[in-house]
Amino acid sequence: MAKVNPRNGLLTGIAGNLHFKIRGGTQIITSVAQQSRKPRTQNQASQTCKWNGIQAMYSAASGCLKGLFEFKTSTQTDYNIFLKLNLKRGNIYLDKSMKRFRACVIFPLQVSHGSLPSIAIERVNGQAVTDIRLGELEINEETPVWKFSSAVLKNNPLFLEGDEITFLEYSQYLETENIPVPRADASRWTVKLDVISDEPLWKVVPSYAFQTRNGFLAHDPKEELGGFTWIHERQIRKTHSVSSQMLLVNNDELCAKYASEEQRLETIKSYGVRE
């Protein structure tokens, strides 16, 4: 944009293909070559729109992924690793306008990467159940951290005292009259395996994510829209280790809508590409 100097009325800046300069008090006008950009191909636009979906998931985490990528080098960021791990996972298409509104559709992505064995999670009659054994323990509102920790350490030889079990959760919010796109945010809770802590477990971590089912750590059968996982973390001196985990997602309707071919074609149009 060209600007007028209020003292002498001369212009500086660019307007269209004209470049306005002032040299020795004299107005100089030169032409600027207009660069032509080749139109995007469908494949390029589709890939960009897929990146939007992954980037939105990272942004929605808002710091909750910090420390969950064990093999990150000094030249890499959490964002670099997250994108690399998930580039080939899923096809959620978000167009330009949705990106401006910070839209986010939660879909299955890898949210941690490390050397500890992954916590296995499966659905049993609709309930998410881990492979973390709790023996005879039945968790309730009075269960202290020490009792939970003792049960985990006694029944799971791969866990050590001082290890942490993290629960990471993404919450999905649907479109509203004021916000016309789906959005999301994330939360993270951690309990340290401490055999002397009297603090109630459910004051440290959400009760719905630390339930018992047939002797295993489980999620409450009632799930909100979104995704979640449990992560095993360990800190020994300066070495921080984690398990590699995928989100378990309860968001089928939105995922189907934003992964459809119709959505893909509508989305790439926002980048100036037609069939």
LINMO-V112283 format. One record per residue. N is the residue number from 1. OMEGA is omega in whole degrees, 0 to 359 (* if undefined). Layout:
# LINMO-V112283
N/OMEGA, N/OMEGA
This chain:
# LINMO-V112283
1/177, 2/180, 3/181, 4/174, 5/185, 6/182, 7/184, 8/178, 9/180, 10/184, 11/169, 12/178, 13/184, 14/174, 15/183, 16/179, 17/180, 18/179, 19/182, 20/178, 21/175, 22/180, 23/181, 24/180, 25/182, 26/177, 27/177, 28/179, 29/177, 30/178, 31/179, 32/178, 33/179, 34/179, 35/177, 36/180, 37/178, 38/179, 39/177, 40/172, 41/178, 42/181, 43/179, 44/181, 45/179, 46/180, 47/178, 48/181, 49/175, 50/177, 51/179, 52/180, 53/179, 54/178, 55/180, 56/178, 57/178, 58/181, 59/181, 60/181, 61/173, 62/176, 63/183, 64/181, 65/183, 66/178, 67/184, 68/180, 69/190, 70/188, 71/179, 72/178, 73/182, 74/181, 75/181, 76/174, 77/176, 78/180, 79/179, 80/182, 81/181, 82/180, 83/181, 84/182, 85/191, 86/183, 87/183, 88/183, 89/172, 90/179, 91/175, 92/187, 93/178, 94/184, 95/184, 96/183, 97/178, 98/178, 99/179, 100/179, 101/181, 102/178, 103/177, 104/174, 105/183, 106/178, 107/188, 108/177, 109/175, 110/186, 111/174, 112/183, 113/182, 114/189, 115/179, 116/179, 117/180, 118/172, 119/179, 120/180, 121/176, 122/178, 123/178, 124/184, 125/177, 126/181, 127/179, 128/183, 129/179, 130/175, 131/177, 132/184, 133/180, 134/179, 135/182, 136/185, 137/171, 138/185, 139/173, 140/186, 141/180, 142/182, 143/178, 144/180, 145/184, 146/181, 147/176, 148/181, 149/180, 150/180, 151/179, 152/183, 153/181, 154/189, 155/183, 156/185, 157/180, 158/177, 159/179, 160/175, 161/184, 162/174, 163/180, 164/171, 165/181, 166/172, 167/180, 168/184, 169/170, 170/177, 171/181, 172/177, 173/182, 174/179, 175/174, 176/179, 177/182, 178/179, 179/191, 180/179, 181/175, 182/180, 183/183, 184/169, 185/184, 186/177, 187/182, 188/178, 189/181, 190/173, 191/178, 192/180, 193/187, 194/187, 195/177, 196/183, 197/178, 198/183, 199/178, 200/182, 201/185, 202/170, 203/181, 204/183, 205/181, 206/183, 207/184, 208/181, 209/180, 210/178, 211/177, 212/172, 213/178, 214/176, 215/180, 216/175, 217/186, 218/175, 219/174, 220/180, 221/179, 222/181, 223/171, 224/175, 225/179, 226/181, 227/182, 228/173, 229/171, 230/183, 231/176, 232/180, 233/180, 234/177, 235/175, 236/187, 237/183, 238/182, 239/178, 240/181, 241/179, 242/172, 243/177, 244/185, 245/173, 246/173, 247/168, 248/193, 249/172, 250/187, 251/191, 252/186, 253/179, 254/180, 255/179, 256/182, 257/187, 258/173, 259/185, 260/177, 261/177, 262/179, 263/179, 264/181, 265/178, 266/183, 267/182, 268/175, 269/180, 270/176, 271/174, 272/180, 273/177, 274/178, 275/*
